[in-house]
């Protein structure tokens, strides 16, 4: 599996279907941390999340017969929204399974695109397993949130944009759940900036991939409730992202719920932008260990903005 080649194919395939999001220099964060901080604004992407990149690449990669039969996806929210957006855009049909604790605002967004929604399981890895079996039983294509080379390739187009937009990159801080985004971004960025350090950032309440890499095998762990619902939950045992993370990710930083909350507020106060919990995780990681990044050029990927009013009230 050549991820870099898939990223390049995805760049050609989806370019007209997505936004090239800005890379914005942060004066306040740079001053606060002693580094040059740039924010990759995927919170401004279509559907309010980077996930549309991988979803569109996977959908556009399907054979005509697969498109006709329809697709199945499983998601805690943003991937489901992205697939629903893609189905609506490409005039396809499909079913999206969500876990019982999926964010209500994200479920409403999925429904707004006209997709069929089914609720199953209390953890995303359970939901994913059921959705995969449902797809097999009905002869439909299954689009994983992360365990799919086309999805990884699509997410990796963030890296293509970064390398066009930045003269130099020392560090990229990336929210880490199943590992689709960080695998694609790391694979491509390291071809242009081979010394760039790629750091996976996860909430302490759900550090499944980080702990799995540390253990040398994919762990079955219970995830606690977290503001970073987009990175929460388990990882499939056969996930192709696991060996990619072991090979491409240089380090991992875990952050607390209080640190995520502080980062969300800081982004609102200093950049006047709403970001969801998952997007705040790498920002929180930067603020947690600023000395580590001193005098370096740091990119923080703000991966999404799908935040409910209820959660916003809690943050404020």
C-alpha positions in Angstrom: 0.0 0.0 0.0 1.6 3.2 -1.2 -0.2 6.0 0.8 1.7 8.8 -0.9 0.6 7.7 -4.3 -3.0 7.4 -3.1 -2.8 10.9 -1.6 -1.6 12.2 -5.0 -4.5 10.4 -6.8 -6.9 11.8 -4.2 -5.6 15.3 -4.8 -6.5 15.0 -8.4 -9.8 13.2 -7.8 -11.4 15.4 -5.2 -9.9 18.9 -5.8 -13.0 20.3 -7.3 -15.2 18.8 -4.5 -13.4 20.3 -1.5 -12.0 23.6 -0.3 -8.3 24.4 0.0 -8.5 25.7 3.6 -6.3 28.6 4.8 -3.1 28.2 6.7 -3.2 31.1 9.1 -0.3 32.5 11.2 -1.3 33.0 14.8 0.5 36.0 16.3 -1.0 35.4 19.8 -0.1 31.7 19.9 3.4 32.4 18.5 4.1 35.0 21.2 2.7 32.7 23.9 4.7 29.7 23.0 8.0 31.2 21.6 7.4 29.4 18.3 5.9 30.2 14.9 2.4 28.8 15.0 0.2 28.2 12.0 -3.4 27.0 12.1 -4.7 24.8 9.3 -8.3 25.8 9.2 -10.2 22.6 8.4 -13.0 24.0 10.6 -13.8 26.0 7.5 -14.0 22.9 5.3 -17.3 21.8 3.7 -19.5 20.0 6.3 -17.4 21.7 9.0 -14.8 19.0 9.1 -11.7 17.5 7.3 -13.7 14.2 6.9 -15.2 15.3 3.6 -11.8 14.8 2.0 -11.7 11.1 2.7 -15.4 10.5 2.2 -15.4 12.1 -1.3 -12.2 10.2 -2.3 -13.7 6.9 -1.2 -17.0 7.6 -3.0 -15.4 8.8 -6.2 -13.2 5.6 -6.2 -16.2 3.2 -6.3 -16.9 1.3 -9.5 -20.2 2.1 -11.2 -21.8 -1.1 -10.0 -20.9 -0.3 -6.4 -22.3 3.2 -6.7 -25.6 1.8 -8.0 -25.9 -0.6 -5.0 -25.2 2.2 -2.5 -22.8 2.5 0.5 -22.7 1.9 4.2 -20.8 4.0 6.7 -20.4 4.1 10.5 -19.5 7.2 12.4 -19.7 9.1 15.7 -20.6 12.1 13.5 -18.2 14.0 11.2 -17.5 11.0 8.9 -21.2 10.3 8.7 -21.9 14.0 7.8 -19.1 13.8 5.2 -20.5 10.6 3.6 -24.0 12.1 3.6 -22.7 15.2 1.9 -21.0 13.1 -0.7 -24.0 10.9 -1.3 -26.2 14.0 -1.8 -23.6 15.7 -4.1 -23.1 12.6 -6.2 -26.8 11.6 -6.2 -26.1 8.2 -4.6 -27.8 6.4 -1.7 -26.6 4.8 1.4 -27.1 4.0 5.1 -25.1 5.5 7.9 -24.9 3.8 11.3 -24.2 5.9 14.4 -23.5 4.9 18.0 -26.0 5.6 20.7 -24.0 8.4 22.2 -23.4 10.2 18.9 -23.6 14.0 19.1 -27.2 15.1 18.4 -26.1 18.1 16.3 -24.0 15.8 14.1 -26.9 13.3 13.7 -29.1 16.2 12.6 -26.5 17.3 10.1 -26.4 13.8 8.6 -30.2 13.7 8.4 -30.2 17.2 6.7 -28.5 15.7 3.6 -31.3 13.1 3.3 -29.2 10.0 4.4 -30.8 7.0 6.0 -29.6 6.8 9.7 -29.5 3.7 11.9 -28.5 3.7 15.6 -26.4 0.8 16.7 -24.0 0.1 19.6 -22.6 2.1 22.5 -19.0 2.4 21.1 -17.9 3.4 17.6 -15.9 0.2 17.1 -19.0 -1.9 17.8 -21.0 0.3 15.4 -18.3 -0.1 12.8 -18.3 -3.9 13.1 -22.0 -4.1 12.7 -22.1 -1.7 9.7 -19.3 -3.6 8.0 -21.3 -6.9 8.4 -24.5 -5.1 7.2 -22.7 -3.9 4.1 -21.5 -7.4 3.3 -24.9 -9.0 3.8 -26.5 -6.5 1.4 -23.8 -6.4 -1.2 -23.0 -2.7 -0.5 -19.6 -0.9 -0.2 -18.5 -0.1 3.3 -16.6 3.2 3.9 -14.7 3.2 7.1 -14.0 6.4 9.0 -10.2 5.5 8.9 -9.6 1.9 8.0 -9.6 2.5 4.2 -6.7 3.5 2.0 -9.0 5.8 -0.1 -10.1 7.6 3.1 -6.5 7.9 4.3 -5.5 9.2 0.9 -8.3 11.8 0.9 -7.3 13.0 4.4 -3.7 13.2 3.3 -4.6 16.0 0.8 -4.3 18.3 3.9 -0.6 17.5 3.7 -0.5 18.4 0.1 -2.0 21.8 0.8 0.3 22.3 3.8 3.4 21.7 1.7 2.1 24.3 -0.9 1.3 26.8 1.8 4.3 26.6 4.1 7.9 27.4 3.3 9.1 25.1 6.2 7.5 22.8 8.7 9.2 21.5 11.9 6.1 20.0 13.7 2.6 19.1 12.8 0.1 18.5 15.7 -2.8 16.3 14.7 -5.9 15.1 16.5 -5.7 11.3 16.7 -8.6 8.9 16.8 -8.5 6.0 14.4 -5.5 7.4 12.6 -6.8 8.1 9.1 -5.9 11.8 9.1 -2.5 11.5 10.7 -1.5 8.6 8.5 -2.2 10.5 5.3 -0.8 13.8 6.5 2.4 12.2 7.9 3.0 10.1 4.8 2.9 13.1 2.5 4.5 15.8 4.6 7.5 13.6 5.3 8.2 13.3 1.6 8.6 17.1 1.4 9.9 17.9 4.9 11.6 14.6 5.9 12.7 16.0 9.3 9.2 17.2 10.2 7.9 15.8 13.5 4.3 14.4 13.4 2.7 14.3 16.8 -0.6 12.5 17.5 -2.8 14.2 20.1 -5.5 12.5 22.0 -7.8 13.0 25.0 -6.8 11.2 28.2 -10.3 9.9 28.3 -9.9 8.0 24.9 -6.2 7.4 24.0 -6.8 4.1 22.2 -4.4 4.4 19.3 -1.7 6.1 21.3 -1.8 3.4 24.0 -2.0 0.6 21.3 1.1 1.8 19.6 2.9 1.9 23.0 1.7 -1.7 23.7 2.6 -2.9 20.2 -0.9 -4.2 19.6 -4.4 -2.8 19.2 -6.0 -2.6 22.6 -9.6 -3.0 23.6 -10.1 0.0 26.0 -13.1 1.6 27.5 -13.4 5.3 26.5 -14.7 7.8 29.0 -16.9 10.7 27.9 -14.9 13.4 26.3 -15.3 16.8 24.6 -13.3 15.3 21.8 -16.1 13.0 20.6 -14.6 13.0 17.1 -11.6 11.1 18.3 -13.3 8.9 20.9 -13.8 5.1 20.8 -12.0 1.9 19.9 -9.9 0.9 16.9 -10.7 -2.1 14.6 -8.3 -5.0 15.2 -7.3 -5.1 11.5 -6.9 -1.3 11.1 -4.4 -0.5 8.4 -3.7 2.8 10.3 -2.1 1.0 13.2 1.2 0.0 11.4 1.1 3.4 9.6 1.0 5.2 13.0 3.8 3.0 14.3 5.9 3.9 11.3 5.0 7.6 10.7 4.0 9.2 13.9 6.9 10.4 16.0 5.3 11.0 19.3 2.0 11.2 21.2 0.6 13.8 23.6 -2.5 13.2 25.8 -4.5 16.1 27.2 -7.2 16.4 29.9 -10.7 17.6 29.5 -9.9 20.9 31.3 -7.0 21.5 28.8 -9.4 20.8 25.8 -11.9 23.2 27.3 -9.2 25.9 27.8 -8.0 25.5 24.2 -11.6 25.8 22.8 -12.1 29.0 24.8 -8.7 30.4 23.7 -9.5 29.9 20.1 -12.8 31.7 20.5 -11.2 34.6 22.4 -8.0 35.1 20.3 -9.1 33.9 16.8 -12.9 34.5 17.0 -13.5 31.0 15.6 -15.6 28.1 16.9 -13.9 24.7 17.0 -15.1 21.4 18.2 -13.4 19.4 20.9 -11.3 17.2 18.6 -9.9 20.3 16.9 -8.9 21.7 20.3 -6.9 18.6 21.3 -3.8 19.4 19.2 -4.0 23.1 20.3 -4.2 21.9 23.9 -1.2 19.8 23.3 0.8 22.8 22.1 -0.3 24.9 25.1 0.6 22.0 27.5 4.2 21.7 26.3 5.2 25.1 24.8 8.9 24.8 25.6 9.2 21.7 23.6 8.3 23.6 20.4 10.2 26.8 21.1 11.9 28.4 18.0 10.2 25.9 15.7 7.6 26.3 12.9 4.5 24.4 14.2 1.3 23.6 12.3 -1.8 22.9 14.4 -4.6 21.2 12.4 -8.0 22.5 13.5 -9.9 19.6 12.2 -13.5 20.6 12.7 -16.2 23.0 14.0 -19.3 20.9 14.6 -20.1 22.1 18.1 -23.5 22.0 19.7 -24.9 25.1 21.5 -25.2 23.0 24.6 -21.5 22.1 24.6 -20.6 25.7 23.8 -22.6 26.9 26.8 -20.7 24.4 29.0 -17.3 25.7 27.6 -18.2 29.3 28.2 
